[in-house]
Amino acid sequence: MKIMFAAFLAIAVVAVGANLVLKQAGFSSQERTSGAAVRLDN
């Protein structure tokens, strides 16, 4: 049971970490597909 909870915690840490890294790297669909003439809400 401890191993299952540790695995769930590891999944959550990886998911949150990946989300933060990808936001900082600029890999959102808005940033990748919009041109200079497009206004995006912040």
N, C-alpha and C positions, 0 to 999 in steps of 0.2 A: 504494500500500500504506500509506503514511503517513497518508493521508486516512482510510482505513478504520479504522486504529487510533485516530486522533483522534476519529472518530465513536463508536467503541465506548467510549472514555473519557468522551466527553460524555454518552452514554446512562447510563453508570454514575453519573456525578456527578449528573445530573438525578434518577435513581431514588433515590439515597441522600438527596439534598436534599429531595425530595418526601416521602419517608418520615419524615424528621426533622420537617419542617414540619407534616405532618398529625398526627403524634403530639403535638406541642406545642399544636396547635389543638384537640385533643379530638374528632377526627372518627372515632374507632374505633367499630365497631358496638356494642361493649359500652357505651360512654358515651352513644351516641345512642339506644339502645333500652331501657335499664334505668331503672327508677324509683328513688325514694329508699329503698324498702324492700328493695332487692336488694343482697346482699353480693357483691362481686367481689373475686377474688384480685388482689393487686398483683404 
